[in-house]
Amino acid sequence: MANTTILSWNVCGLNAQARRDNVRTLTEDLKPSIVCLQETKLDVISEYTIFSLLGRDFAEFAYVPASSTRGGILIAGRRSSVVLSDVLLGCFSITVAVRPASSTANDDAKWWLSSVYGPSEDGDKSIFLEELEAIREDCTGPWTVTGDFNLILSEQDKNNDRVDRANMRRFRRTAHALGLHDLNLHG
């Protein structure tokens, strides 16, 4: 995982050209090794879409299509930095094995990356957490999870007074059981 940079962004839709241009500009500025986009709202993501959105160096990608006008997840890897393999598609996630482009398939440099877009419906949240547990069972070794969980670990993470404490406790228990650590990101 050393020297691997990840851009993870809930883009709230990529159907507008202005939004795609913003993603392209940020990708060119930050030069990430991997791009994870949530809520793409795209049913189909072609190679042409990837090249216009991220550039020609992002030839490896996997996606979960949007359902109508909701959801959609994309993971794309910069060809000169990483190799993506072993793609696992879930209802609320994409998981890939990541290796540095300079490594061989036999070395121990492989690690797992999941990009998630958690459901907004309360009834689906337990299914989402079960999906995370299943991913962990299938993917042994180092694992990073990024994205929009649509769940919170503490009341301070909420920007209003409506806190679903049962889902918060369930998410906290699952994160603890999976050994996940919350990274406080700024910006």
C-alpha positions as CSV (number, residue, x, y, z in Angstrom):
1,M,0.0,0.0,0.0
2,A,3.0,2.3,0.2
3,N,2.9,5.2,-2.1
4,T,-0.6,4.5,-3.2
5,T,-2.9,7.5,-3.2
6,I,-6.7,7.1,-3.4
7,L,-9.2,9.7,-4.4
8,S,-12.6,8.7,-3.0
9,W,-15.5,11.0,-3.7
10,N,-19.3,10.9,-3.6
11,V,-19.9,12.7,-6.9
12,C,-23.7,12.9,-6.7
13,G,-24.1,12.0,-10.3
14,L,-21.9,12.1,-13.4
15,N,-24.5,12.7,-16.1
16,A,-23.7,16.4,-16.4
17,Q,-20.6,17.3,-18.4
18,A,-19.6,20.0,-15.8
19,R,-19.5,17.4,-13.1
20,R,-17.4,15.1,-15.3
21,D,-15.0,18.0,-16.0
22,N,-14.6,18.6,-12.2
23,V,-13.7,15.0,-11.7
24,R,-11.2,15.2,-14.6
25,T,-9.6,18.4,-13.3
26,L,-9.2,17.1,-9.7
27,T,-7.8,13.8,-11.0
28,E,-5.2,15.7,-13.1
29,D,-4.3,17.9,-10.2
30,L,-4.0,15.1,-7.5
31,K,-2.7,12.3,-9.8
32,P,-4.1,9.5,-7.6
33,S,-3.2,5.9,-8.1
34,I,-6.8,4.8,-7.6
35,V,-10.1,6.7,-8.1
36,C,-13.2,5.5,-6.2
37,L,-16.4,7.3,-7.1
38,Q,-19.7,6.8,-5.4
39,E,-23.2,7.7,-6.5
40,T,-22.2,7.9,-10.2
41,K,-25.8,7.6,-11.3
42,L,-24.5,5.9,-14.5
43,D,-26.1,2.6,-15.7
44,V,-23.2,1.8,-18.0
45,I,-19.5,2.9,-17.7
46,S,-17.5,2.3,-20.9
47,E,-13.8,2.6,-21.6
48,Y,-14.7,5.9,-23.5
49,T,-16.4,7.2,-20.3
50,I,-13.3,6.3,-18.2
51,F,-10.9,8.0,-20.6
52,S,-12.9,11.2,-20.9
53,L,-13.5,11.2,-17.1
54,L,-10.1,10.2,-15.8
55,G,-7.7,10.0,-18.7
56,R,-6.1,7.3,-20.8
57,D,-3.9,6.0,-17.9
58,F,-7.0,4.6,-16.1
59,A,-7.6,1.6,-18.4
60,E,-8.4,-0.8,-15.5
61,F,-11.8,-0.3,-13.9
62,A,-14.8,-2.0,-12.4
63,Y,-18.2,-0.6,-11.5
64,V,-21.6,-1.4,-10.0
65,P,-24.3,0.2,-12.2
66,A,-26.8,2.7,-10.9
67,S,-30.3,1.5,-10.2
68,S,-32.5,3.9,-12.1
69,T,-31.2,7.3,-10.9
70,R,-29.7,6.0,-7.6
71,G,-26.3,4.7,-6.7
72,G,-23.5,3.5,-8.9
73,I,-19.9,2.9,-7.8
74,L,-16.6,3.0,-9.7
75,I,-13.1,1.9,-9.0
76,A,-10.4,2.8,-11.5
77,G,-6.6,2.2,-11.3
78,R,-3.8,4.2,-12.9
79,R,-2.1,1.7,-15.2
80,S,1.4,3.0,-14.3
81,S,0.7,2.6,-10.6
82,V,-1.5,-0.4,-9.8
83,V,-2.9,-3.6,-11.2
84,L,-6.5,-4.4,-10.2
85,S,-7.8,-8.0,-10.2
86,D,-10.2,-10.4,-8.5
87,V,-13.2,-8.0,-8.8
88,L,-16.1,-8.8,-6.4
89,L,-19.3,-6.9,-7.1
90,G,-21.9,-6.5,-4.4
91,C,-25.2,-4.7,-4.1
92,F,-23.5,-1.8,-2.3
93,S,-19.8,-2.3,-3.0
94,I,-17.0,-3.2,-5.3
95,T,-13.9,-4.9,-4.0
96,V,-10.7,-5.4,-5.9
97,A,-7.3,-6.9,-5.2
98,V,-4.6,-4.2,-5.7
99,R,-0.9,-4.8,-6.5
100,P,1.7,-2.2,-7.4
101,A,2.3,-2.2,-11.1
102,S,5.9,-3.1,-10.5
103,S,5.2,-6.2,-8.4
104,T,4.7,-9.8,-9.6
105,A,1.6,-11.9,-9.1
106,N,3.6,-14.1,-6.6
107,D,4.8,-11.5,-4.2
108,D,3.0,-10.4,-1.0
109,A,2.2,-6.9,-2.1
110,K,-1.5,-7.7,-2.7
111,W,-4.1,-5.9,-0.6
112,W,-7.9,-5.5,-0.9
113,L,-9.8,-2.3,-1.6
114,S,-13.6,-1.9,-1.3
115,S,-15.5,1.1,-2.3
116,V,-19.0,1.3,-0.9
117,Y,-22.2,3.3,-1.3
118,G,-24.4,2.4,1.6
119,P,-28.1,2.3,1.3
120,S,-30.3,5.2,2.6
121,E,-33.2,3.0,3.4
122,D,-33.1,1.7,7.0
123,G,-34.3,-1.8,6.0
124,D,-31.3,-2.2,3.7
125,K,-28.6,-1.1,6.2
126,S,-28.4,-4.5,7.9
127,I,-28.0,-6.2,4.5
128,F,-25.2,-3.7,3.7
129,L,-23.4,-4.6,7.0
130,E,-23.8,-8.3,6.2
131,E,-22.2,-7.6,2.8
132,L,-19.2,-6.0,4.5
133,E,-18.8,-9.0,6.7
134,A,-19.0,-11.4,3.7
135,I,-16.4,-9.3,1.8
136,R,-14.0,-9.6,4.8
137,E,-14.5,-13.4,4.9
138,D,-13.6,-13.7,1.2
139,C,-10.6,-11.2,1.2
140,T,-7.9,-12.2,3.7
141,G,-5.0,-9.9,4.2
142,P,-4.8,-6.1,4.3
143,W,-8.1,-4.4,3.5
144,T,-9.1,-0.8,3.0
145,V,-12.7,0.3,2.8
146,T,-13.7,3.8,1.5
147,G,-16.8,5.5,0.3
148,D,-20.1,6.7,1.6
149,F,-21.5,4.4,4.2
150,N,-24.7,6.4,4.8
151,L,-24.1,5.4,8.5
152,I,-22.4,7.1,11.4
153,L,-20.2,5.8,14.1
154,S,-20.9,8.6,16.6
155,E,-23.5,11.3,17.1
156,Q,-20.8,13.9,16.3
157,D,-20.7,12.7,12.8
158,K,-24.4,13.8,12.2
159,N,-25.2,17.3,11.0
160,N,-28.7,17.3,12.5
161,D,-30.5,16.0,15.6
162,R,-32.1,12.9,13.9
163,V,-29.8,10.1,15.1
164,D,-30.8,6.4,14.5
165,R,-29.0,5.0,17.5
166,A,-29.8,1.4,16.7
167,N,-28.2,1.6,13.3
168,M,-25.3,3.6,14.8
169,R,-24.7,0.8,17.4
170,R,-25.0,-1.9,14.7
171,F,-22.5,-0.1,12.5
172,R,-20.1,0.5,15.4
173,R,-20.2,-3.3,16.3
174,T,-19.6,-4.3,12.7
175,A,-16.7,-1.9,12.2
176,H,-15.2,-3.2,15.5
177,A,-15.7,-6.8,14.5
178,L,-14.1,-6.3,11.1
179,G,-11.1,-4.3,12.6
180,L,-12.0,-1.2,10.7
181,H,-10.6,2.2,11.9
182,D,-12.3,5.5,11.1
183,L,-9.9,8.0,9.6
184,N,-10.7,11.6,10.3
185,L,-10.4,13.3,6.9
186,H,-10.4,17.0,6.4
187,G,-11.4,18.9,3.2
